[in-house]
Amino acid sequence: MQQVRMPLDPDDVRVELSHDDATSRASSKPSMVGRPWLSVMFDCCRVYQRVYRNAAGDRYTGRCPKCGRSVGFRVGHGGVTARSFRAS
C-alpha cells in the first residue's frame, strides 16, 4: 500500500505506531462528525477500516471488522504525519 501524504490540517498531530490488544474506548461525543481518523488496511482480512481518535485525544484505536484484530496508534511528538497505514 502506498502512503499518500495529505495536506496538513492545523488539528493534525503526529502519531507513533504501536500494536495494542486493549479494548478500544468509546467516545463520549454524541456525533462522529469532524472526529479525526486514520485509514488502516488490515492485511489479515484484506479490508480497510477507519480508526478514530479517542475522546482523550491521546490515541487512535480500532479493530479489524472481520477478525477483530486490534491496532493502536499513540499521539505524540516526534511521530509521523501519515494518515494511511497498513497493519500486517
All heavy atoms as an XYZ file, in Angstrom:
686
protein
N       0.851     -1.185      0.000
C       0.000      0.000      0.000
C       0.886      1.233      0.000
O       1.820      1.336      0.769
C      -0.880     -0.024      1.243
C      -1.786      1.146      1.344
S      -2.968      0.873      2.641
C      -2.654      2.291      3.621
N       0.564      2.145     -0.828
C       1.318      3.384     -0.915
C       0.744      4.381      0.083
O      -0.466      4.525      0.194
C       1.215      3.941     -2.324
C       1.955      5.221     -2.519
C       1.778      5.756     -3.935
O       1.083      5.188     -4.734
N       2.416      6.861     -4.214
N       1.616      5.014      0.836
C       1.153      6.035      1.763
C       1.024      7.344      1.013
O       1.932      7.763      0.310
C       2.127      6.196      2.917
C       2.121      5.026      3.848
C       2.958      5.304      5.060
O       3.520      6.370      5.216
N       3.041      4.320      5.930
N      -0.126      7.966      1.150
C      -0.409      9.222      0.479
C      -0.235     10.345      1.475
O      -0.776     10.304      2.577
C      -1.849      9.228     -0.081
C      -2.151     10.544     -0.743
C      -2.046      8.067     -1.034
N       0.520     11.344      1.126
C       0.724     12.498      2.004
C      -0.411     13.485      1.768
O      -0.617     13.965      0.671
C       2.069     13.138      1.711
C       2.322     14.306      2.628
C       3.761     14.600      2.674
N       4.073     14.532      4.080
C       5.251     14.354      4.575
N       6.254     14.158      3.793
N       5.447     14.340      5.852
N      -1.163     13.736      2.811
C      -2.301     14.648      2.748
C      -1.863     16.021      3.239
O      -0.939     16.127      4.034
C      -3.429     14.128      3.641
C      -3.878     12.719      3.310
S      -4.660     12.608      1.720
C      -6.263     13.196      2.138
N      -2.535     17.081      2.790
C      -2.210     18.409      3.300
C      -2.430     18.456      4.811
O      -3.349     17.841      5.319
C      -3.198     19.335      2.593
C      -3.841     18.542      1.532
C      -3.600     17.094      1.818
N      -1.558     19.158      5.501
C      -1.669     19.238      6.951
C      -2.811     20.143      7.371
O      -3.014     21.216      6.815
C      -0.364     19.755      7.559
C       0.818     18.819      7.468
C       2.046     19.476      8.091
C       0.525     17.516      8.173
N      -3.542     19.691      8.320
C      -4.632     20.430      8.925
C      -4.100     20.944     10.257
O      -3.350     20.253     10.920
C      -5.798     19.462      9.153
C      -7.028     20.140      9.694
O      -6.898     20.908     10.670
O      -8.114     19.904      9.160
N      -4.466     22.145     10.694
C      -3.970     22.654     11.980
C      -4.287     21.731     13.149
O      -3.580     21.717     14.144
C      -4.680     23.997     12.147
C      -5.160     24.371     10.810
C      -5.316     23.105     10.017
N      -5.341     20.899     13.035
C      -5.700     19.986     14.110
C      -4.958     18.657     14.022
O      -5.068     17.830     14.919
C      -7.206     19.716     14.098
C      -8.002     20.948     14.462
O      -7.476     21.789     15.220
O      -9.135     21.082     13.986
N      -4.222     18.412     12.926
C      -3.489     17.157     12.782
C      -2.343     17.094     13.771
O      -1.731     18.090     14.107
C      -2.918     17.010     11.365
C      -3.971     16.576     10.369
O      -5.063     16.174     10.802
O      -3.702     16.636      9.165
N      -2.066     15.907     14.210
C      -0.943     15.656     15.106
C      -0.153     14.482     14.558
O      -0.614     13.758     13.707
C      -1.418     15.348     16.541
C      -2.072     16.544     17.162
C      -2.348     14.158     16.557
N       1.035     14.300     15.066
C       1.846     13.160     14.652
C       1.470     11.956     15.508
O       1.086     12.105     16.652
C       3.323     13.489     14.825
C       3.756     14.603     13.903
C       5.225     14.923     14.120
N       5.655     15.949     13.225
C       6.138     15.737     11.996
N       6.261     14.525     11.548
N       6.510     16.730     11.238
N       1.573     10.763     14.914
C       1.257      9.550     15.658
C       2.464      8.636     15.713
O       3.278      8.612     14.806
C       0.059      8.789     15.035
C      -1.207      9.586     15.153
C       0.319      8.417     13.594
N       2.585      7.900     16.812
C       3.612      6.885     16.969
C       2.920      5.540     16.818
O       1.881      5.300     17.424
C       4.261      6.998     18.345
C       4.972      8.310     18.551
C       5.470      8.462     19.974
O       5.367      7.506     20.760
O       5.950      9.551     20.293
N       3.477      4.633     16.007
C       2.843      3.360     15.727
C       3.127      2.346     16.821
O       4.245      2.216     17.286
C       3.352      2.802     14.393
C       3.201      3.724     13.200
C       3.739      3.043     11.957
C       1.771      4.123     13.000
N       2.089      1.604     17.232
C       2.250      0.505     18.166
C       1.035     -0.385     18.055
O      -0.055      0.071     17.744
C       2.400      1.010     19.600
O       1.191      1.580     20.032
N       1.207     -1.694     18.292
C       0.069     -2.616     18.311
C      -0.503     -2.615     19.713
O       0.211     -2.579     20.696
C       0.506     -4.025     17.915
C       0.851     -4.123     16.479
N      -0.096     -4.096     15.490
C       2.042     -4.194     15.842
C       0.488     -4.180     14.319
N       1.794     -4.237     14.504
N      -1.818     -2.671     19.803
C      -2.477     -2.600     21.096
C      -3.599     -3.618     21.129
O      -4.485     -3.582     20.290
C      -3.031     -1.193     21.307
C      -3.686     -1.019     22.653
O      -3.549     -1.873     23.527
O      -4.338      0.012     22.829
N      -3.577     -4.528     22.085
C      -4.625     -5.528     22.206
C      -5.698     -5.113     23.201
O      -6.628     -5.864     23.456
C      -4.029     -6.878     22.619
C      -3.210     -7.470     21.493
O      -3.517     -7.226     20.322
O      -2.250     -8.185     21.805
N      -5.583     -3.936     23.773
C      -6.589     -3.451     24.728
C      -7.865     -3.083     23.980
O      -7.842     -2.691     22.828
C      -6.062     -2.240     25.485
N      -8.960     -3.194     24.638
C     -10.241     -2.826     24.047
C     -10.282     -1.328     23.828
O      -9.878     -0.558     24.668
C     -11.393     -3.240     24.983
O     -11.262     -4.627     25.273
C     -12.736     -2.946     24.369
N     -10.765     -0.937     22.652
C     -10.836      0.495     22.375
C     -11.918      1.134     23.234
O     -12.934      0.530     23.537
C     -11.118      0.739     20.893
O     -12.372      0.228     20.547
N     -11.659      2.379     23.642
C     -12.617      3.098     24.476
C     -13.625      3.822     23.597
O     -13.279      4.377     22.573
C     -11.896      4.112     25.355
C     -11.017      3.449     26.384
C     -10.410      4.474     27.273
N      -9.363      5.173     26.534
C      -8.601      6.107     27.030
N      -8.767      6.503     28.264
N      -7.672      6.681     26.313
N     -14.857      3.823     24.011
C     -15.903      4.521     23.270
C     -15.818      6.011     23.561
O     -15.475      6.425     24.654
C     -17.276      3.989     23.677
N     -16.162      6.787     22.578
C     -16.138      8.233     22.740
C     -17.389      8.697     23.463
O     -18.465      8.129     23.304
C     -16.054      8.893     21.366
O     -16.195     10.281     21.493
N     -17.252      9.752     24.234
C     -18.414     10.308     24.912
C     -19.132     11.319     24.018
O     -20.153     11.857     24.402
C     -17.975     10.978     26.216
O     -17.053     12.012     25.928
N     -18.591     11.573     22.835
C     -19.221     12.515     21.919
C     -20.458     11.878     21.288
O     -20.421     10.724     20.859
C     -18.251     12.908     20.802
C     -17.064     13.695     21.283
C     -16.190     14.064     20.106
C     -14.983     14.840     20.547
N     -14.135     15.209     19.427
N     -21.549     12.620     21.162
C     -22.753     12.058     20.570
C     -22.672     11.932     19.057
O     -23.405     11.184     18.461
C     -23.846     13.047     20.984
C     -23.121     14.325     21.225
C     -21.746     13.939     21.699
N     -21.774     12.647     18.422
C     -21.684     12.660     16.961
C     -20.264     12.349     16.516
O     -19.301     12.673     17.180
C     -22.088     14.044     16.433
O     -21.832     14.118     15.059
N     -20.132     11.697     15.344
C     -18.825     11.362     14.796
C     -18.373     12.428     13.795
O     -17.312     12.311     13.224
C     -18.890     10.010     14.101
C     -19.323      8.887     15.014
S     -17.986      8.126     15.869
C     -17.448      6.991     14.648
N     -19.167     13.453     13.552
C     -18.838     14.494     12.591
C     -17.604     15.264     13.052
O     -17.531     15.723     14.174
C     -20.027     15.466     12.401
C     -19.659     16.597     11.471
C     -21.233     14.717     11.902
N     -16.603     15.359     12.181
C     -15.407     16.108     12.491
C     -14.413     15.371     13.371
O     -13.392     15.929     13.734
N     -14.680     14.142     13.703
C     -13.792     13.362     14.568
C     -12.587     12.868     13.757
O     -12.750     12.250     12.715
C     -14.563     12.180     15.130
C     -13.839     11.447     16.209
C     -14.794     10.485     16.867
N     -14.051      9.620     17.760
C     -14.510      8.460     18.185
N     -15.681      8.043     17.784
N     -13.790      7.734     18.992
N     -11.361     13.124     14.218
C     -10.164     12.719     13.477
C     -10.069     11.195     13.348
O     -10.414     10.463     14.274
C      -9.014     13.251     14.329
C      -9.612     14.271     15.220
C     -11.027     13.857     15.435
N      -9.584     10.744     12.169
C      -9.440      9.318     11.942
C      -8.244      9.026     11.038
O      -7.735      9.904     10.355
C     -10.705      8.725     11.323
C     -11.181      9.404     10.076
C     -12.027     10.474     10.007
C     -10.843      9.083      8.723
N     -12.236     10.830      8.692
C     -11.515      9.987      7.879
C     -10.035      8.101      8.145
C     -11.409      9.943      6.502
C      -9.923      8.063      6.761
C     -10.614      8.978      5.956
N      -7.792      7.769     11.090
C      -6.733      7.266     10.222
C      -7.324      6.164      9.357
O      -8.259      5.483      9.768
C      -5.588      6.671     11.051
C      -4.925      7.581     12.076
C      -3.909      6.782     12.893
C      -4.252      8.746     11.388
N      -6.776      5.965      8.181
C      -7.182      4.876      7.302
C      -6.201      3.728      7.507
O      -4.994      3.904      7.356
C      -7.151      5.353      5.850
O      -7.409      4.275      4.981
N      -6.719      2.544      7.854
C      -5.861      1.386      8.121
C      -6.279      0.224      7.223
O      -7.459     -0.127      7.150
C      -5.947      0.951      9.603
C      -5.105     -0.294      9.849
C      -5.489      2.083     10.508
N      -5.297     -0.365      6.526
C      -5.520     -1.579      5.737
C      -5.099     -2.752      6.607
O      -3.941     -2.854      7.001
C      -4.685     -1.542      4.465
C      -4.679     -2.826      3.688
S      -6.313     -3.202      3.061
C      -5.942     -4.570      1.997
N      -6.039     -3.623      6.968
C      -5.740     -4.815      7.750
C      -5.396     -5.937      6.788
O      -6.266     -6.447      6.073
C      -6.939     -5.202      8.628
C      -7.144     -4.300      9.805
C      -7.939     -3.169      9.700
C      -6.536     -4.575     11.016
C      -8.132     -2.333     10.784
C      -6.722     -3.740     12.111
C      -7.515     -2.617     11.998
N      -4.107     -6.330      6.754
C      -3.655     -7.396      5.868
C      -4.261     -8.746      6.244
O      -4.433     -9.608      5.394
C      -2.135     -7.516      5.889
C      -1.457     -6.393      5.120
O      -2.115     -5.772      4.265
O      -0.266     -6.151      5.375
N      -4.611     -8.926      7.520
C      -5.154    -10.199      7.993
C      -6.398    -10.617      7.208
O      -6.575    -11.785      6.894
C      -5.460    -10.130      9.485
S      -6.443     -8.695      9.987
N      -7.265     -9.665      6.878
C      -8.522     -9.963      6.176
C      -8.699     -9.148      4.900
O      -9.765     -9.173      4.292
C      -9.706     -9.723      7.111
S      -9.723    -10.827      8.540
N      -7.675     -8.383      4.547
C      -7.697     -7.558      3.332
C      -8.871     -6.580      3.309
O      -9.627     -6.508      2.338
C      -7.720     -8.426      2.083
C      -6.513     -9.286      1.932
C      -6.581    -10.076      0.681
N      -5.488    -11.025      0.624
C      -5.326    -11.884     -0.341
N      -6.178    -11.919     -1.335
N      -4.314    -12.713     -0.319
N      -9.028     -5.839      4.383
C     -10.094     -4.842      4.475
C      -9.551     -3.531      5.030
O      -8.584     -3.513      5.785
C     -11.270     -5.318      5.363
C     -11.989     -6.485      4.743
C     -10.809     -5.652      6.754
N     -10.194     -2.445      4.623
C      -9.877     -1.118      5.162
C     -10.836     -0.813      6.300
O     -11.978     -1.245      6.306
C     -10.052     -0.037      4.092
C      -8.933      0.038      3.115
C      -9.035     -0.600      1.884
C      -7.779      0.748      3.403
C      -8.006     -0.528      0.965
C      -6.740      0.822      2.492
C      -6.865      0.182      1.269
O      -5.841      0.249      0.368
N     -10.345     -0.036      7.242
C     -11.183      0.402      8.355
C     -10.712      1.782      8.786
O      -9.514      2.058      8.812
C     -11.057     -0.579      9.530
C     -11.826     -0.215     10.759
C     -13.319     -0.461     10.611
O     -13.787     -1.061      9.662
N     -14.084      0.019     11.561
N     -11.640      2.640      9.136
C     -11.279      3.918      9.757
C     -11.007      3.665     11.229
O     -11.758      2.950     11.891
C     -12.413      4.930      9.636
C     -12.513      5.565      8.289
C     -13.543      6.663      8.320
N     -13.609      7.328      7.040
C     -14.357      8.381      6.794
N     -15.122      8.892      7.753
N     -14.363      8.933      5.608
N      -9.932      4.260     11.734
C      -9.570      4.140     13.142
C      -9.653      5.549     13.721
O      -8.934      6.444     13.288
C      -8.153      3.545     13.291
C      -7.718      3.535     14.737
C      -8.112      2.139     12.702
N     -10.552      5.745     14.674
C     -10.846      7.072     15.210
C     -10.030      7.387     16.461
O      -9.683      6.508     17.236
C     -12.333      7.193     15.534
C     -13.184      7.223     14.295
C     -13.701      6.053     13.755
C     -13.441      8.425     13.649
C     -14.472      6.083     12.595
C     -14.208      8.458     12.494
C     -14.722      7.289     11.977
O     -15.471      7.318     10.835
N      -9.756      8.686     16.647
C      -9.065      9.166     17.851
C     -10.018      9.060     19.035
O     -11.215      9.323     18.912
C      -8.632     10.617     17.672
C      -7.651     11.055     18.752
C      -7.244     12.500     18.696
N      -6.831     12.962     17.382
C      -6.601     14.240     17.099
N      -6.727     15.168     18.017
N      -6.245     14.600     15.892
N      -9.483      8.678     20.199
C     -10.329      8.541     21.389
C     -10.726      9.914     21.941
O     -10.225     10.947     21.502
C      -9.650      7.674     22.464
C      -8.402      8.308     23.041
O      -8.086      9.467     22.801
N      -7.671      7.536     23.815
N     -11.623      9.901     22.902
C     -12.148     11.150     23.474
C     -11.064     11.963     24.170
O     -11.111     13.195     24.168
C     -13.279     10.847     24.453
N     -10.064     11.296     24.750
C      -8.972     11.999     25.430
C      -8.022     12.655     24.429
O      -7.258     13.553     24.792
C      -8.200     11.035     26.325
N      -8.044     12.201     23.168
C      -7.200     12.793     22.137
C      -5.761     12.315     22.151
O      -4.918     12.866     21.470
N      -5.465     11.235     22.906
C      -4.081     10.778     23.015
C      -3.801      9.482     22.261
O      -2.678      8.999     22.249
C      -3.689     10.600     24.485
C      -4.535      9.561     25.198
O      -5.535      9.091     24.626
O      -4.194      9.223     26.347
N      -4.803      8.918     21.592
C      -4.635      7.613     20.970
C      -5.697      7.357     19.901
O      -6.822      7.819     20.015
C      -4.766      6.567     22.068
C      -4.279      5.266     21.758
C      -4.094      4.458     23.055
N      -3.529      3.214     22.660
C      -2.247      3.038     22.389
N      -1.395      4.013     22.535
N      -1.809      1.889     21.972
N      -5.303      6.624     18.872
C      -6.245      6.096     17.884
C      -6.308      4.595     18.134
O      -5.275      3.936     18.210
C      -5.743      6.318     16.458
C      -5.751      7.748     15.997
C      -4.695      8.603     16.292
C      -6.803      8.253     15.235
C      -4.682      9.911     15.851
C      -6.795      9.562     14.784
C      -5.737     10.379     15.098
O      -5.726     11.676     14.658
N      -7.505      4.020     18.284
C      -7.645      2.589     18.482
C      -8.755      2.051     17.608
O      -9.746      2.738     17.360
C      -7.945      2.229     19.956
O      -9.105      2.937     20.375
C      -6.783      2.576     20.861
N      -8.579      0.832     17.134
C      -9.588      0.218     16.294
C      -9.365     -1.272     16.159
O      -8.381     -1.813     16.665
N     -10.291     -1.915     15.464
C     -10.248     -3.368     15.268
C     -10.595     -3.708     13.824
O     -11.365     -3.003     13.183
C     -11.243     -4.060     16.177
C     -10.896     -3.943     17.639
C     -11.769     -4.881     18.457
N     -11.409     -4.818     19.854
C     -10.467     -5.551     20.406
N      -9.781     -6.399     19.683
N     -10.198     -5.445     21.688
N     -10.041     -4.830     13.362
C     -10.384     -5.356     12.047
C     -11.869     -5.709     12.079
O     -12.321     -6.376     13.014
C      -9.542     -6.596     11.725
S     -10.040     -7.432     10.203
N     -12.645     -5.277     11.085
C     -14.084     -5.545     11.110
C     -14.439     -7.013     10.890
O     -15.549     -7.425     11.191
C     -14.636     -4.674      9.980
C     -13.485     -4.432      9.080
C     -12.254     -4.456      9.940
N     -13.504     -7.813     10.390
C     -13.800     -9.234     10.150
C     -13.316    -10.146     11.266
O     -14.063    -10.978     11.762
C     -13.200     -9.686      8.819
C     -13.918     -9.112      7.624
C     -13.436     -9.763      6.355
C     -14.248     -9.272      5.178
N     -13.837     -9.913      3.927
N     -12.038    -10.029     11.665
C     -11.482    -10.971     12.651
C     -11.312    -10.367     14.040
O     -11.050    -11.085     14.997
C     -10.148    -11.535     12.157
S      -8.768    -10.371     12.185
N     -11.421     -9.056     14.171
C     -11.335     -8.416     15.479
C      -9.930     -8.071     15.940
O      -9.749     -7.608     17.056
N      -8.923     -8.266     15.080
C      -7.547     -7.916     15.455
C      -7.496     -6.428     15.801
O      -8.028     -5.598     15.081
C      -6.610     -8.221     14.298
C      -5.196     -7.826     14.602
C      -4.272     -8.204     13.467
N      -2.947     -7.709     13.800
C      -2.194     -7.040     12.975
N      -2.587     -6.811     11.750
N      -1.017     -6.602     13.349
N      -6.835     -6.098     16.910
C      -6.797     -4.694     17.336
C      -5.498     -4.024     16.926
O      -4.467     -4.668     16.740
C      -6.993     -4.588     18.845
O      -5.943     -5.234     19.508
N      -5.585     -2.717     16.786
C      -4.431     -1.895     16.440
C      -4.568     -0.578     17.180
O      -5.675     -0.119     17.446
C      -4.327     -1.693     14.909
C      -5.483     -0.882     14.374
C      -3.019     -1.056     14.517
N      -3.428      0.004     17.560
C      -3.445      1.276     18.262
C      -2.316      2.173     17.798
O      -1.256      1.697     17.391
N      -2.554      3.459     17.815
C      -1.576      4.465     17.424
C      -1.577      5.540     18.501
O      -2.619      6.129     18.772
C      -1.959      5.110     16.083
C      -2.139      4.140     14.960
C      -3.360      3.520     14.745
C      -1.088      3.866     14.100
C      -3.522      2.642     13.697
C      -1.245      2.988     13.049
C      -2.473      2.366     12.852
N      -0.425      5.765     19.122
C      -0.313      6.826     20.130
C      -0.117      8.162     19.441
O       0.586      8.261     18.447
C       0.894      6.590     21.033
C       0.646      5.707     22.175
C       1.782      5.699     23.139
N       3.064      5.883     22.438
C       4.233      5.672     22.964
N       4.326      5.264     24.197
N       5.331      5.863     22.285
N      -0.692      9.190     19.987
C      -0.480     10.553     19.514
C       0.670     11.126     20.332
O       0.670     11.030     21.552
C      -1.753     11.420     19.720
C      -1.493     12.862     19.346
C      -2.914     10.844     18.924
N       1.661     11.686     19.649
C       2.782     12.232     20.387
C       3.739     13.013     19.519
O       3.666     12.978     18.293
N       4.651     13.722     20.170
C       5.667     14.489     19.468
C       6.673     13.541     18.847
O       6.977     12.495     19.398
C       6.366     15.444     20.431
C       5.423     16.420     21.055
N       4.806     17.410     20.343
C       4.960     16.519     22.324
C       4.024     18.104     21.145
N       4.084     17.574     22.359
N       7.203     13.922     17.686
C       8.205     13.103     17.024
C       7.613     11.939     16.227
O       8.345     11.068     15.785
N       6.301     11.901     16.044
C       5.658     10.848     15.291
C       5.687     11.143     13.793
O       6.542     11.851     13.301
N       4.727     10.601     13.081
C       4.637     10.785     11.628
C       3.375     11.555     11.272
O       2.433     11.623     12.052
C       4.643      9.418     10.899
C       5.930      8.674     11.165
C       3.452      8.579     11.304
N       3.354     12.139     10.084
C       2.187     12.892      9.628
C       1.294     12.081      8.705
O       0.265     12.569      8.269
C       2.620     14.185      8.895
O       3.442     13.820      7.801
C       3.338     15.124      9.842
N       1.646     10.832      8.408
C       0.865      9.985      7.506
C      -0.537      9.753      8.084
O      -0.723      9.724      9.293
C       1.578      8.665      7.299
N      -1.514      9.603      7.223
C      -2.894      9.351      7.631
C      -3.370      7.965      7.198
O      -4.468      7.553      7.526
C      -3.834     10.409      7.033
C      -3.446     11.852      7.330
C      -3.322     12.186      8.780
N      -4.624     12.222      9.430
C      -4.785     12.365     10.731
N      -3.741     12.488     11.503
N      -5.975     12.362     11.254
N      -2.563      7.237      6.410
C      -2.906      5.894      5.949
C      -1.817      4.919      6.388
O      -0.636      5.199      6.245
C      -3.005      5.861      4.418
O      -4.029      6.699      3.977
N      -2.262      3.748      6.902
C      -1.332      2.772      7.432
C      -1.756      1.369      7.034
O      -2.899      1.139      6.681
C      -1.270      2.858      8.966
C      -0.798      4.186      9.459
C      -1.689      5.189      9.770
C       0.556      4.436      9.588
C      -1.265      6.424     10.217
C       1.004      5.682     10.026
C       0.089      6.664     10.338
N      -0.817      0.444      7.125
C      -1.056     -0.970      6.855
C      -0.731     -1.749      8.128
O       0.357     -1.621      8.672
C      -0.170     -1.421      5.710
C      -0.304     -2.886      5.419
C       0.439     -3.253      4.150
N      -0.557     -3.825      3.272
C      -0.718     -3.540      2.002
N       0.068     -2.690      1.416
N      -1.663     -4.120      1.313
N      -1.701     -2.539      8.606
C      -1.490     -3.395      9.771
C      -1.218     -4.800      9.262
O      -2.113     -5.479      8.781
C      -2.712     -3.376     10.676
N       0.040     -5.212      9.329
C       0.388     -6.542      8.802
C       0.692     -7.518      9.908
O       0.798     -7.208     11.041
C       1.590     -6.443      7.878
O       2.632     -5.716      8.462
